[in-house]
Amino acid sequence: MIVTLTPNPSLDRTIELAGPLARGEVQRAVAAHGEPGGKGVNICRALEASGIGSLAILPGDADDPVLLALTSHQIPHLGLPIGQPLRSNVAITEPDGTTTKLNEPGPVLSLTQQDALVDLVLQQSVGASWLVLAGSVPPGVPDDFYARIIRELRSRLGSDAPKVAVDSSGGPLAAAALAHPDLLKPNGEELAELSGLFDGDTLEANPDLVVDAARVLIAGGVGAVLATLGAKGAVLVTAEGSWLATTPPMRAVSTVGAGDSALAGYLLQSNLGASAPACLRQATAHGAAAASLPGSTVPALHQTNPGAVTVTDLAPVPAPRPVLATHPKEDDQ
C-alpha cells in the first residue's frame, strides 16, 4: 500500500488550443478535460491504473466535486471535512506541448484542521510501504508542515514507519529536505534552488551538474533524489551511484501531471523491490507516457514503454577523502 497526502487538492481542468496562446485575444478550444487533481491524487490515479494499491488522503467534504470525482474514478481516498470548497485549477495546452497553468490558492486550513490531517495521515500510514507528501500547502499552513509529518511519523512508528517521498516546491520542499526524507523529486529549477548551485536551465542542459547539485542534498541526509528534467529525461542520485535516463524524441501533447506520473512509476518499481536504475527507467517511461496523453490523463503500466528508455551510469560516487591531521608531521607530508 502506498499512501499519499495532498493538502491542497483541486479539480483540474485542461483546455487544449489549436494554436499558440494569444494574450488578450478570444480563442476557441478544440477540447477540454476535467479530472480530480493535486500531485498526490495524480500519483494515486497512476498507481491504481497500474494495479498498485494506494490511498489518497486530502482535505475536503464528501460532497465536494473533487471527492465526488475520486469516487467516480474508483480511487480509494479519505477526506477530512473542512466545510469549504476545494480549489479549481486550469491548464492551457498548445499544440507544441507548451502548458500554461492557472492555480487557485485553495481554502485556508485552521490549526485544528491541520492537526486532524496530520493524525489521519499517521493513522493510515501503519503498514504502508511509502508515504508520499505531495504538492503545495494551502494558505495558513506553515512551510514545515511536511517536515513535521516526517518527524512525527518516525517518532510514532519507529522502524515500522514507511519510506517517505516528497514532491513539492519552495519553502515546504526546503523544510522537508531537512527532515531527511527517503526520496525527493524536484525538477531542475527546484533542485537548483534547494542546492544553491547553478540554475534550472543549466541543470537541464548538463546531467553531470544535476549529480553535483543532488549530492549536496544526499550529503545533508536525503536518501535519494529523482530529478525530472522534462524532455531531457531524469537523473537519479543515491549514496551508491547516479544514473541518467533518456527517451527518444517525442511530441508532447500535455505535460500536466507528467512529473507525478514519473514518481508513480518510480514507486511502482520500488514496491516490487527493483534496483535504483530499474526504478528510474520506469519513472522515465511513465513520465514520457503521461506527456503523450491529453490533459491530466495518467498512464497505466501497459501504456508505458520502459524498453525505449536508455539508462546511463554516470560518474561513480567519489571515495571519501582521508582526514588530514591539523598539523601533520614532516615525515607525513
Buried (B, 14 or more C-beta within 10 A) or exposed (E): BBBBBBBBBBBBBBBBBEEEBEEEEEEEEEEEBBBBBBBBBBBBBBBBBBEBBBBBBBBBBEEBBBBBBBBEBEBBBBBBBBEBBBBBBBBBBBBEBBBEEEBEEBBEBEEEBBEBBBEBBBEBBEEBBBBBBBBBBBEEBBBBBBBBBBEBBBEBBEEEBBBBBBBBBEBBBBBBBEBBBBBBBBBBBBBBBBBEBBEBEBBBEBBEBBBBBBBBBBEEEBBBBBBBBBBBBBBBBBEEBBBBBBBEEEEBBBBBBBBBBBBBBBBBBBBEEBEBBBBBBBBBBBBBBBBBBBBBBBBBBEBBBBEBBEBEEBEEBEEEEEEEEEEEEEEEE
